[in-house]
């Protein structure tokens, strides 16, 4: 009789687990994949692309605000050398357009960092601008506003995922992320620099003729700051969504 009751309990528990799994609500921002799908990488790319409109609007249930604009504190750029070299500081930077990303490729490999290739058609940057030094033989000290249009952007992301247990469930964590950027088109302009038309025109002439060079000086800081922002957003999602939710089996 005891053995019979034990069998009933085991069956009841098993049924309850199966039923719970069936009744598990999948959030609308999650597009599930099959773990043993031979095209898992393609499915994961589609899964991340599915997130795009939700990231743009924000996801209240995981306490993720709208990701745009991407906000950065500052970028400090030494454009030319020497004691009177032209230096730029950008502050209170807002980046728009990143949420229009498209995952072109993602590769997951056992015990190796993942790699993803992301295309962003256009990014725009608005910031407060300050400069010091000499530019085109003119003193270029001043404050104003900065705007950049960055087009045909490709981001190569490499990162490391780990897993951990919380409340008897497995969760993922993004432990490290590196981002490389290829920006093929760059247009930069300043305005309202001390309300001095000559400084504004000289600066914009320099930026038109040397946009890619300025961009290369900016790139190391831009890469590291974007990687930190991306990592924070990804972990905000992963912290709230159990690992099994991403898969249908």
Residue, then its C-alpha position, 0 to 999 in steps of 0.5 A: x500500500x505504501x509503495x502504491x501511494x509513493x508511486x501515485x505521489x511520484x506520478x502526481x509530481x511529474x504531472x504537475x511539473x509537466x503541466x507547469x511547463x505547459x502553462x509557463x507564459x512566454x513573454x511577447x518579447x521572447x521568440x523561442x528557439x529549439x536547443x538542438x536545432x541545426x540552425x540554432x545560430x540563425x534562430x538566435x539571430x532572429x530571436x534578437x532581431x525580434x527584441x528590437x521594437x521592445x528595446x526601443x519602447x522599453x520593457x516595464x516588467x524587467x525594469x528596462x527603460x527605452x534604450x534610445x537615446x543611448x547616453x554617454x557622459x563624455x568623449x575627450x579627443x586630442x585631434x592634433x599634437x603639441x602644446x597648442x594642439x586642437x582638443x575636443x571634449x563632448x559631453x552629455x552625448x545622446x546617440x540615436x538609431x542604434x535600436x534599428x540594428x539588424x543581427x546579420x550573423x551570430x555564432x555560438x561555440x562551446x567553451x568559446x566566446x560568441x561572436x555577432x555581426x550587427x548592421x546599423x543603417x544610421x546613427x546620429x550623435x548630439x552633444x555639448x561641445x568644447x574645444x581648446x588649442x589652435x585650429x587652422x592657425x586660429x585660436x579655437x577655444x570655445x563652447x557650442x553644440x556638436x552633431x554627427x551623422x554616422x552611416x553604414x555602421x557595422x558592429x562586431x561583438x565578441x562576448x562571454x556568457x556564463x550561467x548561474x542558479x537563482x531560485x532553483x532556475x538557471x539564468x545566463x549572464x554576459x560577463x564580458x563584451x568587446x565591440x569593434x565598429x566600422x563606420x563608412x560614412x561620417x558627417x560632423x558639424x558644430x554650431x553656436x561656438x561662442x556665437x563666433x562665425x569664423x570659429x564655426x566655419x573653420x571648425x566645420x571646414x576641418x571636420x568636413x575634410x578630416x571627418x574619418x580622422x576625427x572618427x578614428x581618434x574617437x573610436x577607442x572611447x566610443x567602442x568601450x562606452x558602447x560595449x558597457x551600455x550594451x552589456x548593461x542592457x543585455x544583463x538587464x534582460x538576462x537577470x529577469x528571464x530564466x534560461x529555459x524561457x529562451x528555448x521551447x524544449 
